[in-house]
């Protein structure tokens, strides 16, 4: 069976996909790449292609989706299936770049926890009984990765290219998925990706924000399972 590669979002690791790994690991080989060694999406994607199997399915969430699109640009013939979750195919807007500058300065001054707690993570999730536990896990992942990774990932996001053209050229089976209440990567952006991809399914997860893999794990896993049916 075709291996599945998970690419996590900014300051996240394999735990972002914990429920999906638990559910799918008895069905196919699963790999994750933490995106922590480089400061450009091009270098991250090249590293994945150097270490990935000859052919694979790939699911990326948020920054992971951005890197997945660059993997597609560099080696689309190796990607049998593509899933883009709560992500953005466009280059970063100037105002978003400008907002990153003080965040990066704060992290250099030792305030990673402050930046993650007060400026980033509160915007990630829909209201729900598990919000506190999920935020705690996000903070734990960020602390484990550390400030240097934050700075590298921030630089990579600032400099990323627009990938709309590569999506139009990809003919493999694709899934576009997002939380209904994602304030960072809204539904309209996912509709754009769905419209660009020639063979895609669009799934909106209700009562979820930017991290549906954790907020609504059963619904998200079911959507991924349908996407992977013919691997």
C-alpha positions as CSV (number, residue, x, y, z in Angstrom):
1,X,0.0,0.0,0.0
2,X,1.1,3.6,-0.8
3,X,2.8,5.3,2.3
4,X,1.1,8.3,3.8
5,X,3.2,11.4,4.7
6,X,1.8,13.9,7.2
7,X,3.2,17.4,7.3
8,X,2.3,19.4,10.5
9,X,1.6,23.1,10.9
10,X,3.8,25.8,12.3
11,X,5.3,24.8,15.7
12,X,3.5,21.5,15.6
13,X,4.8,17.9,15.3
14,X,3.3,14.5,14.7
15,X,1.0,14.9,17.7
16,X,-1.1,17.3,15.5
17,X,-2.2,14.1,13.6
18,X,-2.2,11.8,16.6
19,X,-5.8,10.6,16.2
20,X,-5.3,10.0,12.5
21,X,-2.1,8.1,13.0
22,X,-3.7,5.9,15.6
23,X,-6.6,5.2,13.2
24,X,-4.7,4.7,10.0
25,X,-1.4,3.2,11.0
26,X,-2.7,-0.4,10.7
27,X,-3.8,0.3,7.1
28,X,-0.6,1.8,5.6
29,X,2.9,3.0,6.4
30,X,2.9,6.5,7.9
31,X,5.7,9.1,8.1
32,X,5.8,12.6,9.5
33,X,8.3,15.4,8.8
34,X,8.4,18.2,11.5
35,X,9.6,21.0,9.1
36,X,12.1,22.2,11.7
37,X,15.5,22.2,9.9
38,X,15.2,24.9,7.2
39,X,14.2,28.5,6.7
40,X,12.6,28.2,3.3
41,X,9.7,26.1,2.0
42,X,11.9,25.1,-1.0
43,X,14.5,23.6,1.2
44,X,11.9,21.9,3.4
45,X,10.3,20.3,0.3
46,X,13.6,19.2,-1.1
47,X,14.5,17.5,2.2
48,X,11.2,15.6,2.2
49,X,11.7,14.4,-1.4
50,X,15.2,13.2,-0.5
51,X,13.8,11.1,2.4
52,X,10.4,10.1,1.1
53,X,9.5,6.8,-0.6
54,X,9.4,6.8,-4.4
55,X,5.6,7.3,-4.4
56,X,3.4,8.5,-1.6
57,X,0.2,10.1,-0.5
58,X,0.7,13.4,1.3
59,X,-1.5,15.4,3.8
60,X,-0.4,18.8,5.1
61,X,-2.1,21.1,7.5
62,X,-1.5,24.9,7.6
63,X,2.2,25.3,7.0
64,X,2.4,21.6,6.3
65,X,0.0,22.3,3.4
66,X,2.1,25.1,2.1
67,X,5.2,22.8,2.1
68,X,3.1,20.0,0.5
69,X,2.3,22.4,-2.4
70,X,6.1,23.0,-2.8
71,X,6.7,19.3,-2.7
72,X,4.2,19.1,-5.5
73,X,6.0,21.7,-7.5
74,X,9.3,19.9,-7.2
75,X,8.1,16.3,-7.6
76,X,4.5,16.0,-8.5
77,X,5.0,12.7,-10.3
78,X,5.8,11.1,-6.9
79,X,2.6,12.3,-5.2
80,X,-0.2,9.9,-5.7
81,X,-2.8,11.7,-3.5
82,X,-2.7,15.2,-2.0
83,X,-4.7,16.5,1.0
84,X,-4.6,20.2,1.9
85,X,-6.0,21.0,5.3
86,X,-6.6,24.5,6.6
87,X,-3.9,26.1,4.5
88,X,-3.3,28.8,1.9
89,X,-1.9,28.5,-1.7
90,X,-1.0,32.2,-2.0
91,X,2.1,34.1,-1.2
92,X,2.1,35.9,2.1
93,X,0.4,39.3,2.1
94,X,2.6,42.4,3.0
95,X,0.5,43.1,6.1
96,X,1.0,39.6,7.4
97,X,4.7,39.8,6.8
98,X,4.8,43.0,8.7
99,X,3.0,41.4,11.6
100,X,5.6,38.6,11.8
101,X,8.5,41.1,12.4
102,X,7.6,42.0,16.0
103,X,6.6,38.4,16.8
104,X,10.1,37.2,15.7
105,X,11.7,40.0,17.7
106,X,9.8,38.9,20.8
107,X,10.9,35.3,20.3
108,X,14.5,36.4,19.9
109,X,14.1,38.1,23.3
110,X,12.9,34.8,24.9
111,X,9.2,35.3,24.7
112,X,8.1,32.4,22.6
113,X,5.5,31.3,25.1
114,X,4.0,34.7,25.2
115,X,3.8,34.9,21.4
116,X,2.2,31.5,21.1
117,X,-0.2,31.9,24.0
118,X,-1.4,35.5,23.5
119,X,-1.0,36.1,19.7
120,X,-1.3,32.9,17.8
121,X,-3.0,30.0,19.5
122,X,-6.2,31.8,20.7
123,X,-7.1,32.3,17.0
124,X,-6.7,28.7,16.1
125,X,-9.7,26.9,17.6
126,X,-13.5,26.9,17.6
127,X,-15.2,27.1,21.0
128,X,-15.7,23.7,22.5
129,X,-15.2,21.6,25.6
130,X,-11.8,20.4,24.5
131,X,-10.4,23.8,23.5
132,X,-8.2,24.1,26.7
133,X,-6.7,20.6,26.3
134,X,-5.9,21.2,22.7
135,X,-4.3,24.6,23.4
136,X,-2.2,22.9,26.1
137,X,-1.0,20.4,23.6
138,X,-0.2,23.1,21.1
139,X,1.9,24.9,23.7
140,X,3.7,21.7,24.6
141,X,4.6,21.1,20.9
142,X,5.8,24.7,20.5
143,X,7.9,24.5,23.6
144,X,9.5,21.2,22.5
145,X,10.4,22.7,19.1
146,X,11.8,25.9,20.5
147,X,12.5,29.5,19.4
148,X,15.0,28.7,16.6
149,X,12.4,26.6,14.8
150,X,9.8,29.4,15.2
151,X,12.2,31.8,13.6
152,X,13.1,29.5,10.7
153,X,9.5,28.7,10.1
154,X,8.4,32.3,10.2
155,X,11.0,33.2,7.6
156,X,9.9,30.4,5.4
157,X,6.3,31.5,5.5
158,X,7.2,35.1,4.8
159,X,9.2,34.2,1.7
160,X,6.9,31.4,0.3
161,X,5.8,31.5,-3.4
162,X,2.3,31.5,-4.8
163,X,1.3,27.9,-5.7
164,X,-2.0,28.4,-7.5
165,X,-0.5,27.4,-10.9
166,X,0.9,24.1,-9.6
167,X,-2.5,23.1,-8.2
168,X,-4.1,23.6,-11.6
169,X,-1.5,21.2,-13.1
170,X,-1.9,18.4,-10.5
171,X,-4.1,15.5,-11.8
172,X,-3.9,13.2,-8.8
173,X,-6.7,12.6,-6.3
174,X,-7.0,15.6,-4.0
175,X,-8.8,16.4,-0.8
176,X,-9.3,20.0,0.4
177,X,-10.5,20.2,4.0
178,X,-11.0,22.9,6.5
179,X,-12.8,23.8,9.7
180,X,-15.9,25.9,9.3
181,X,-14.6,28.4,11.9
182,X,-11.0,28.6,10.7
183,X,-10.2,32.3,11.1
184,X,-6.6,32.0,9.8
185,X,-7.4,30.2,6.5
186,X,-11.1,30.8,5.8
187,X,-13.5,28.6,3.8
188,X,-13.2,30.8,0.7
189,X,-9.5,30.1,0.3
190,X,-10.2,26.4,0.3
191,X,-13.0,26.8,-2.3
192,X,-10.2,28.4,-4.4
193,X,-8.0,25.4,-4.0
194,X,-10.9,23.1,-4.8
195,X,-11.7,25.0,-7.9
196,X,-8.0,24.9,-9.0
197,X,-7.4,21.2,-8.5
198,X,-8.8,19.1,-11.4
199,X,-9.8,16.0,-9.3
200,X,-10.6,17.2,-5.8
201,X,-13.2,16.8,-3.0
202,X,-14.0,19.6,-0.7
203,X,-14.9,18.8,2.9
204,X,-15.9,21.4,5.6
205,X,-15.7,20.2,9.2
206,X,-18.3,21.7,11.4
207,X,-17.5,22.9,14.9
208,X,-13.8,23.1,14.1
209,X,-11.4,25.9,13.5
210,X,-7.8,25.8,12.3
211,X,-6.9,22.4,13.7
212,X,-9.8,19.9,12.8
213,X,-7.5,17.0,13.2
214,X,-7.6,17.6,17.0
215,X,-10.9,19.5,17.3
216,X,-13.1,17.0,15.4
217,X,-10.8,14.0,14.9
218,X,-13.4,11.4,13.9
219,X,-14.9,13.6,11.2
220,X,-11.4,14.5,9.9
221,X,-10.2,10.9,9.9
222,X,-13.3,9.8,8.1
223,X,-12.7,12.3,5.3
224,X,-9.0,11.2,5.0
225,X,-10.1,7.6,4.9
226,X,-12.5,8.3,2.0
227,X,-9.7,10.2,0.2
228,X,-7.3,7.2,0.6
229,X,-9.7,4.5,-0.5
230,X,-7.9,3.6,-3.7
231,X,-4.2,3.9,-2.5
